C-alpha cells in the first residue's frame, strides 16, 4: 500500500494517512462506495504531472464499482479534470462518468486531504450510478454519517489523533448513533441484537444510556480525548460485547457519538479455552521439571553412598543429563509457543557447566552469535547435545598437566539451518576418534540425537588452537513443515 507510494511524503503526512486507513473499511461501508487514495507524482520541474493510486478499499454494504485492483496505477493529472480541481482548489468535486474499463456509470467524489492548509492527496469515492431506489432508514443514516465524517475530514477533526485503539470494526457488526446527551438516535438491527444479548430487552430510540442501564464510560472519554475509545462489557453467561466509540463534530462542536458494537462472546470463550490450555501446558512442564529435579537429587544421594568410583561417575553423568532436561522444561513452562528462544537455554547450560568445574582449575566459556527461535520439539535434544559436548571439553580438554581451559560456543543462524561450533584449546580429540567414540556414552548420545531427532549432521576435528572442534548443522524446521 503506502510502502509502494512513489511520492516523497513527510512523516506527519504518512502518520495522517496511516490513521485514515484505520477507518478505511468503516468509511467505505458507511458511504456504500469504493474508496481510494491518490497522491501526486512530481516531475523533474517540481510540477504535479501525474498521480498514483496508493490505497483502495471496497464496501461490504454494496456492490463494488471496481472489481479490479487499482493500487499502483498511474494517471495523467490533466488540467481542468475533477481531480486536478480538487488538488488545486481544496474543495470536494463531484463528477458523473463512465468507467473506461467496465463501461459502467459511476458517480465520483474527489475529496481533498489537507494538512497545514495544503492539499497533499485526494480521496476518491466511487459509487455505481445504477441505484434508482429510495434508501431506507439504515442506508440514509449511514450516508449521513459518511457526509459528517467527510466534513470532519475537511475541517481537520478527522482522522483522529494517533491512539493505541485497534482498527475500527466494519459497520455490519452493529451501529448505534448517540446525540451529545448520549441519547439513542439510531440502532442498526445487529446493534439491537447485541444489546438484547447483553440483557437489555427494552431498548428503543430516544432512550438515554443511563435510562437503559448501560453504564459505559466510552462516550465521556471519547469527548474528553477527541479520539476513539474502546470498551468491553461482559454480562452473565459470558456474553461479551465490545463498544468502539467515535466522537462526532460539526465544526468544533461535538454533536454526538457513533458506537460500533461487536458481539465477541464466541471469541472470548475461545480465548478462555486457549488460556486454560496454555496454563495446563505450563503446569505440565513445571511438574515435569520438579519431578526431574527430584530424580536428580535422588541420584546425587545414591552416588554419595556408593564406594565404587566408576559407579559414582556414572550416576553423576546421569544426574547432569537429567538436570539439562529439567532446565529445558523450566524454559518451556515460561514460553509454550511452537518456537522457543533457545539462546537463554544455552546460556543456562553454560552456567551449569561452570558450576561443575573442579577446584583448582580455571574455565572460560564464551557464547557468540544467536540461534534465535527454533521449533520447540527440537529444544530438548539440542540442549542435551550441547550439554554433552561442553561437558566433553571439560572432562577431556585439561589433560594431565593443564589447569586452564577456554571453550567457545558459536551460533550462526541461517534461513534453513542453525550452525553450531563448540571449540576448545585443550588437548584435542585422540587420533583414534572412532574407537574412542565407541567407548564414550556421551558421544554416542550426541551422534544419535543429531542424526535421528534433529535430522542434522556432525563433524569432529581440531580447532585452530589445537583443541577439540565439533561442528553441527541442524535444520531449524521440522521435515513435516518444510
C-alpha positions as CSV (number, residue, x, y, z in Angstrom):
1,X,0.0,0.0,0.0
2,X,1.7,3.2,1.2
3,X,5.0,1.3,1.2
4,X,4.8,1.4,-2.6
5,X,4.0,5.1,-2.6
6,X,6.0,6.8,-5.3
7,X,5.9,10.2,-3.8
8,X,8.1,11.6,-1.1
9,X,5.7,12.1,1.9
10,X,7.0,13.7,5.1
11,X,6.5,11.7,8.3
12,X,3.5,13.7,9.5
13,X,1.6,13.0,6.3
14,X,2.4,9.3,6.5
15,X,1.0,9.3,10.0
16,X,-2.1,11.1,8.8
17,X,-2.7,8.5,6.1
18,X,-2.0,5.7,8.5
19,X,-4.7,6.9,10.9
20,X,-7.1,7.4,8.0
21,X,-6.6,3.9,6.8
22,X,-7.5,2.5,10.2
23,X,-11.1,3.6,9.4
24,X,-10.8,2.7,5.7
25,X,-13.3,-0.2,5.6
26,X,-15.6,1.6,8.0
27,X,-15.8,4.6,5.7
28,X,-16.4,2.5,2.6
29,X,-19.3,0.7,4.4
30,X,-20.9,4.0,5.5
31,X,-20.6,5.5,2.0
32,X,-21.7,2.4,0.1
33,X,-18.7,3.2,-2.1
34,X,-15.3,2.2,-3.2
35,X,-12.6,4.4,-1.8
36,X,-9.1,5.0,-3.0
37,X,-6.3,7.5,-2.2
38,X,-4.4,9.3,-5.0
39,X,-1.1,11.0,-4.4
40,X,0.6,13.3,-6.9
41,X,3.9,12.5,-8.6
42,X,6.2,15.4,-9.2
43,X,8.3,15.6,-12.3
44,X,11.8,17.0,-12.5
45,X,10.5,20.5,-12.7
46,X,8.6,20.0,-9.4
47,X,5.2,20.1,-11.1
48,X,2.5,17.6,-10.4
49,X,2.3,15.9,-13.8
50,X,0.7,12.5,-12.7
51,X,-0.9,10.9,-9.8
52,X,-0.8,7.3,-8.4
53,X,-3.4,5.2,-6.5
54,X,-1.7,4.0,-3.3
55,X,-4.6,2.5,-1.4
56,X,-8.0,1.0,-2.2
57,X,-10.9,-0.5,-0.2
58,X,-14.3,-1.9,-1.3
59,X,-17.5,-1.7,0.7
60,X,-19.1,-4.6,2.4
61,X,-22.5,-3.0,2.2
62,X,-22.9,-2.7,-1.6
63,X,-21.6,-3.8,-4.9
64,X,-18.1,-2.7,-5.8
65,X,-17.5,-0.2,-8.5
66,X,-14.0,-1.6,-9.2
67,X,-13.7,-5.4,-9.3
68,X,-10.1,-4.9,-10.4
69,X,-7.1,-3.8,-8.4
70,X,-6.3,0.0,-8.7
71,X,-3.2,0.1,-6.4
72,X,-0.1,1.2,-8.2
73,X,-1.9,2.5,-11.3
74,X,-0.8,6.0,-12.5
75,X,-2.8,8.6,-14.4
76,X,-2.2,11.9,-16.1
77,X,-3.2,14.9,-13.9
78,X,-5.0,16.6,-16.7
79,X,-5.6,20.3,-16.2
80,X,-9.3,21.1,-15.6
81,X,-10.1,17.5,-14.6
82,X,-12.1,16.9,-11.4
83,X,-9.1,15.6,-9.5
84,X,-6.9,18.5,-10.8
85,X,-9.5,20.9,-9.5
86,X,-9.7,19.1,-6.1
87,X,-5.9,19.3,-5.8
88,X,-5.7,23.0,-6.6
89,X,-9.0,24.3,-5.1
90,X,-9.0,22.2,-1.9
91,X,-12.7,21.5,-2.3
92,X,-14.9,18.4,-2.9
93,X,-15.6,17.9,-6.6
94,X,-18.3,15.6,-7.9
95,X,-18.5,14.1,-11.4
96,X,-20.6,11.5,-13.2
97,X,-18.5,9.5,-15.5
98,X,-18.2,6.2,-17.4
99,X,-15.6,3.7,-16.3
100,X,-13.4,3.2,-19.3
101,X,-12.6,-0.4,-18.3
102,X,-16.1,-1.7,-17.4
103,X,-18.3,0.8,-19.2
104,X,-20.5,1.2,-16.1
105,X,-21.8,4.6,-15.0
106,X,-20.1,5.8,-11.8
107,X,-20.6,8.9,-9.6
108,X,-17.3,10.0,-8.2
109,X,-16.4,12.5,-5.4
110,X,-12.9,13.8,-5.1
111,X,-12.2,14.8,-1.5
112,X,-9.0,16.8,-0.6
113,X,-6.7,15.5,2.1
114,X,-5.3,18.6,3.8
115,X,-2.6,19.1,6.4
116,X,-1.4,22.6,7.5
117,X,-3.7,24.1,4.9
118,X,-2.1,22.3,2.0
119,X,-3.7,19.6,-0.2
120,X,-1.2,16.7,-0.4
121,X,-3.6,14.0,-1.7
122,X,-7.1,13.1,-2.7
123,X,-9.6,10.5,-1.5
124,X,-11.7,9.3,-4.4
125,X,-15.2,8.0,-3.6
126,X,-16.7,5.9,-6.5
127,X,-20.3,4.7,-6.4
128,X,-22.3,2.9,-9.1
129,X,-24.9,5.2,-10.5
130,X,-27.4,2.4,-11.2
131,X,-29.2,2.9,-8.0
132,X,-32.8,4.0,-8.7
133,X,-34.5,3.4,-5.4
134,X,-35.3,5.3,-2.3
135,X,-32.8,4.5,0.5
136,X,-34.2,3.1,3.8
137,X,-33.5,4.5,7.3
138,X,-30.3,2.4,7.7
139,X,-28.8,3.5,4.4
140,X,-29.9,7.1,4.9
141,X,-28.3,7.1,8.3
142,X,-25.1,5.6,7.1
143,X,-24.8,8.1,4.2
144,X,-25.5,11.0,6.6
145,X,-22.7,9.7,8.9
146,X,-20.3,9.4,5.9
147,X,-21.0,13.0,4.9
148,X,-20.4,14.1,8.5
149,X,-17.1,12.3,8.6
150,X,-16.1,14.0,5.3
151,X,-17.0,17.4,6.8
152,X,-14.7,16.5,9.8
153,X,-12.0,15.5,7.3
154,X,-12.2,18.9,5.6
155,X,-12.2,20.7,9.0
156,X,-9.3,18.8,10.4
157,X,-11.2,16.8,13.0
158,X,-10.7,13.5,11.2
159,X,-8.8,11.3,11.1
160,X,-8.5,11.4,14.9
161,X,-5.1,11.9,16.7
162,X,-3.0,8.8,16.8
163,X,-4.0,6.3,19.5
164,X,-3.4,2.7,20.5
165,X,-7.0,1.7,19.8
166,X,-7.3,-1.1,17.3
167,X,-8.7,-0.7,13.8
168,X,-12.4,0.2,13.7
169,X,-14.8,-2.7,13.1
170,X,-16.9,-2.8,10.0
171,X,-20.4,-1.4,10.3
172,X,-22.0,-4.8,9.7
173,X,-21.2,-5.7,13.3
174,X,-23.6,-3.1,14.6
175,X,-24.0,0.7,14.6
176,X,-25.5,2.9,17.3
177,X,-25.8,6.7,17.0
178,X,-26.0,8.9,20.1
179,X,-26.6,12.6,20.4
180,X,-24.5,14.8,22.6
181,X,-26.5,13.8,25.7
182,X,-25.9,10.1,25.0
183,X,-29.5,9.6,23.8
184,X,-30.1,6.9,21.2
185,X,-30.9,8.3,17.8
186,X,-30.4,5.2,15.7
187,X,-29.8,1.5,16.2
188,X,-28.9,-1.0,13.4
189,X,-30.5,-4.4,13.6
190,X,-27.2,-6.0,14.6
191,X,-26.6,-3.4,17.3
192,X,-30.1,-4.1,18.7
193,X,-29.4,-7.8,18.7
194,X,-26.1,-7.3,20.5
195,X,-27.8,-5.2,23.2
196,X,-30.5,-7.8,23.6
197,X,-27.8,-10.5,24.2
198,X,-26.4,-8.3,27.0
199,X,-29.8,-8.4,28.6
200,X,-31.2,-5.0,27.6
201,X,-34.6,-6.2,26.2
202,X,-36.5,-2.9,26.2
203,X,-34.1,-0.9,24.0
204,X,-35.7,1.9,21.9
205,X,-34.7,5.0,20.1
206,X,-34.9,8.1,22.3
207,X,-33.6,6.4,25.5
208,X,-30.6,7.6,27.3
209,X,-27.8,5.1,28.1
210,X,-28.4,5.7,31.8
211,X,-32.1,5.0,31.4
212,X,-31.2,1.9,29.5
213,X,-29.0,0.8,32.4
214,X,-25.9,0.6,30.2
215,X,-23.1,2.2,32.2
216,X,-20.2,2.6,29.9
217,X,-17.6,5.4,30.1
218,X,-16.6,5.3,26.4
219,X,-18.7,8.4,25.3
220,X,-17.3,10.7,28.1
221,X,-13.8,9.5,27.5
222,X,-14.1,10.0,23.7
223,X,-15.4,13.5,24.2
224,X,-12.6,14.3,26.6
225,X,-9.8,12.9,24.3
226,X,-11.3,13.8,21.0
227,X,-10.4,10.3,19.8
228,X,-11.8,6.8,19.6
229,X,-12.3,4.8,22.8
230,X,-12.6,1.1,23.2
231,X,-14.6,-0.5,25.9
232,X,-15.8,-4.1,26.6
233,X,-18.8,-5.2,28.5
234,X,-19.3,-8.7,29.8
235,X,-22.6,-9.9,31.4
236,X,-23.8,-13.2,32.9
237,X,-23.3,-16.4,31.0
238,X,-20.1,-14.9,29.4
239,X,-21.9,-12.7,26.9
240,X,-19.4,-10.1,25.8
241,X,-19.9,-7.1,23.5
242,X,-17.3,-4.5,22.6
243,X,-18.1,-0.8,22.1
244,X,-15.9,1.3,19.8
245,X,-16.9,4.9,20.4
246,X,-16.1,7.6,17.8
247,X,-16.9,11.3,18.7
248,X,-18.8,13.3,16.0
249,X,-18.2,17.0,15.3
250,X,-19.7,19.8,13.2
251,X,-17.0,22.4,13.0
252,X,-15.5,22.4,16.5
253,X,-18.8,21.5,18.3
254,X,-19.3,17.9,19.5
255,X,-22.7,16.7,18.2
256,X,-22.7,13.1,19.4
257,X,-21.1,9.7,19.0
258,X,-21.0,6.6,16.8
259,X,-20.9,3.4,18.8
260,X,-19.7,0.4,16.8
261,X,-20.9,-2.8,18.6
262,X,-19.5,-6.2,18.1
263,X,-20.6,-9.4,19.8
264,X,-17.3,-11.2,20.7
265,X,-18.8,-13.8,23.0
266,X,-17.5,-16.7,20.9
267,X,-14.1,-15.1,20.6
268,X,-13.7,-14.6,24.3
269,X,-14.8,-18.1,25.0
270,X,-12.1,-19.4,22.7
271,X,-9.6,-17.1,24.4
272,X,-10.5,-18.5,27.7
273,X,-10.2,-22.1,26.4
274,X,-6.8,-21.2,24.9
275,X,-5.7,-19.6,28.2
276,X,-6.8,-22.6,30.1
277,X,-4.9,-24.9,27.7
278,X,-1.8,-22.7,28.0
279,X,-2.0,-22.8,31.8
280,X,-2.3,-26.6,31.7
281,X,0.7,-27.0,29.4
282,X,2.7,-24.7,31.6
283,X,1.8,-26.7,34.6
284,X,2.7,-29.9,33.0
285,X,6.2,-28.6,32.1
286,X,6.5,-27.2,35.6
287,X,5.7,-30.6,37.2
288,X,8.0,-32.5,34.8
289,X,10.8,-30.1,35.8
290,X,10.1,-30.7,39.5
291,X,10.0,-34.4,39.0
292,X,13.3,-34.4,37.1
293,X,14.9,-32.3,39.8
294,X,13.6,-34.8,42.4
295,X,15.2,-37.7,40.4
296,X,18.4,-35.7,40.1
297,X,18.5,-35.2,43.8
298,X,17.9,-38.9,44.5
299,X,20.7,-39.9,42.1
300,X,23.0,-37.5,43.9
301,X,22.1,-39.0,47.3
302,X,22.6,-42.5,45.9
303,X,26.0,-41.6,44.4
304,X,27.3,-40.4,47.8
305,X,26.5,-43.9,49.3
306,X,28.5,-45.8,46.7
307,X,32.1,-46.9,47.2
308,X,32.8,-47.6,43.6
309,X,34.3,-44.5,41.8
310,X,33.1,-45.8,38.4
311,X,29.5,-46.1,39.7
312,X,29.6,-42.6,41.3
313,X,30.9,-41.2,38.0
314,X,28.1,-43.0,36.0
315,X,25.4,-41.7,38.4
316,X,26.9,-38.2,38.3
317,X,26.7,-38.1,34.5
318,X,23.1,-39.3,34.6
319,X,22.3,-36.6,37.1
320,X,23.8,-34.0,34.9
321,X,21.8,-35.1,31.9
322,X,18.6,-35.1,33.9
323,X,19.4,-31.5,35.1
324,X,19.8,-30.4,31.5
325,X,16.4,-31.8,30.5
326,X,14.9,-30.2,33.6
327,X,16.3,-26.9,32.6
328,X,14.7,-27.1,29.2
329,X,11.3,-27.9,30.8
330,X,11.7,-24.8,33.1
331,X,12.1,-22.6,30.0
332,X,9.2,-24.4,28.2
333,X,7.0,-23.6,31.2
334,X,7.6,-19.9,30.5
335,X,7.3,-20.0,26.7
336,X,4.8,-22.5,25.3
337,X,4.7,-21.3,21.8
338,X,5.7,-23.5,18.9
339,X,9.0,-21.8,18.6
340,X,11.3,-21.1,21.6
341,X,14.1,-18.6,22.2
342,X,17.0,-21.1,22.6
343,X,19.7,-18.6,23.5
344,X,18.6,-18.4,27.1
345,X,18.6,-22.2,27.4
346,X,22.2,-22.4,26.0
347,X,23.3,-19.6,28.4
348,X,21.8,-21.6,31.3
349,X,23.6,-24.7,30.2
350,X,26.9,-22.8,30.2
351,X,26.2,-21.7,33.8
352,X,25.6,-25.3,34.8
353,X,28.9,-26.3,33.1
354,X,30.8,-23.6,35.0
355,X,29.4,-24.8,38.3
356,X,30.7,-28.3,37.6
357,X,34.3,-27.1,37.3
358,X,36.7,-28.9,39.5
359,X,38.6,-26.9,42.3
360,X,42.0,-25.6,41.2
361,X,41.1,-25.4,37.6
362,X,40.3,-22.3,35.5
363,X,37.5,-22.3,33.0
364,X,36.3,-19.7,30.5
365,X,33.2,-20.4,28.4
366,X,32.1,-17.8,25.9
367,X,28.9,-17.7,23.8
368,X,29.0,-16.0,20.4
369,X,26.1,-15.4,18.0
370,X,22.5,-16.2,18.3
371,X,20.3,-19.2,17.5
372,X,17.1,-17.0,17.7
373,X,13.9,-19.1,17.8
374,X,13.7,-22.8,16.9
375,X,11.0,-25.4,16.9
376,X,10.0,-26.3,20.4
377,X,10.3,-30.0,19.6
378,X,14.0,-29.6,18.9
379,X,14.9,-27.7,22.1
380,X,15.3,-30.7,24.3
381,X,17.6,-32.9,22.0
382,X,19.6,-29.8,21.0
383,X,20.1,-28.8,24.7
384,X,21.3,-32.4,25.6
385,X,23.7,-32.4,22.6
386,X,25.2,-29.0,23.6
387,X,25.5,-30.0,27.3
388,X,27.2,-33.3,26.3
389,X,29.7,-31.5,24.0
390,X,30.5,-28.8,26.6
391,X,30.9,-31.4,29.3
392,X,33.2,-33.5,26.9
393,X,35.5,-30.5,26.6
394,X,35.6,-30.1,30.4
395,X,36.3,-33.8,31.0
396,X,39.0,-34.4,28.4
397,X,40.3,-30.9,27.5
398,X,42.5,-30.3,30.5
399,X,44.7,-33.4,30.1
400,X,47.3,-34.4,32.7
401,X,49.1,-31.1,33.2
402,X,46.7,-28.3,32.2
403,X,44.9,-26.1,34.7
404,X,43.2,-23.7,32.4
405,X,40.7,-24.2,29.5
406,X,38.8,-21.9,27.1
407,X,35.7,-23.1,25.4
408,X,33.8,-21.2,22.7
409,X,30.2,-21.9,21.7
410,X,29.5,-20.2,18.4
411,X,25.9,-20.0,17.0
412,X,25.2,-18.9,13.4
413,X,21.7,-18.8,12.2
414,X,20.8,-19.3,8.5
415,X,17.4,-19.2,6.8
416,X,17.1,-23.0,6.9
417,X,19.8,-24.2,9.2
418,X,21.5,-23.5,12.5
419,X,25.2,-23.9,12.6
420,X,26.8,-24.6,15.9
421,X,30.5,-24.8,16.7
422,X,32.0,-26.0,20.0
423,X,35.8,-25.4,20.2
424,X,38.3,-25.5,23.0
425,X,42.1,-25.0,23.3
426,X,42.6,-28.3,25.2
427,X,44.4,-31.5,24.3
428,X,42.1,-32.2,21.4
429,X,40.5,-35.5,20.2
430,X,42.5,-38.7,20.2
431,X,43.9,-40.0,16.9
432,X,41.6,-43.0,17.1
433,X,38.4,-40.9,17.4
434,X,36.2,-43.7,16.0
435,X,37.4,-46.1,18.6
436,X,37.2,-43.6,21.4
437,X,33.7,-42.6,20.4
438,X,32.6,-46.3,20.6
439,X,33.5,-46.3,24.2
440,X,32.0,-42.9,25.1
441,X,28.4,-42.9,26.0
442,X,28.2,-39.1,25.7
443,X,29.4,-39.0,22.1
444,X,27.1,-41.9,21.3
445,X,24.2,-40.0,22.7
446,X,25.3,-36.9,20.7
447,X,25.5,-38.8,17.4
448,X,22.2,-40.5,17.9
449,X,20.3,-37.3,18.8
450,X,21.9,-35.2,16.0
451,X,21.2,-37.7,13.2
452,X,17.8,-39.1,14.4
453,X,15.9,-36.5,16.3
454,X,17.5,-33.3,14.9
455,X,17.9,-34.6,11.3
456,X,21.3,-32.9,11.3
457,X,25.0,-33.6,10.7
458,X,28.0,-33.6,13.0
459,X,31.8,-33.4,12.2
460,X,34.8,-33.7,14.5
461,X,38.2,-32.1,14.1
462,X,40.8,-29.8,15.6
463,X,40.4,-26.1,16.3
464,X,42.9,-23.5,15.2
465,X,44.3,-23.5,18.8
466,X,44.9,-27.2,18.6
467,X,42.0,-28.4,20.8
468,X,38.8,-30.2,20.0
469,X,36.3,-28.9,17.5
470,X,32.8,-30.1,16.8
471,X,30.5,-28.6,14.1
472,X,26.8,-29.2,14.0
473,X,24.4,-28.4,11.2
474,X,20.7,-28.5,12.4
475,X,17.6,-27.8,10.2
476,X,15.6,-25.2,12.0
477,X,12.2,-26.5,10.9
478,X,10.7,-30.0,11.1
479,X,10.5,-32.0,8.0
480,X,6.7,-32.1,8.2
481,X,6.6,-28.4,7.9
482,X,9.3,-27.8,5.3
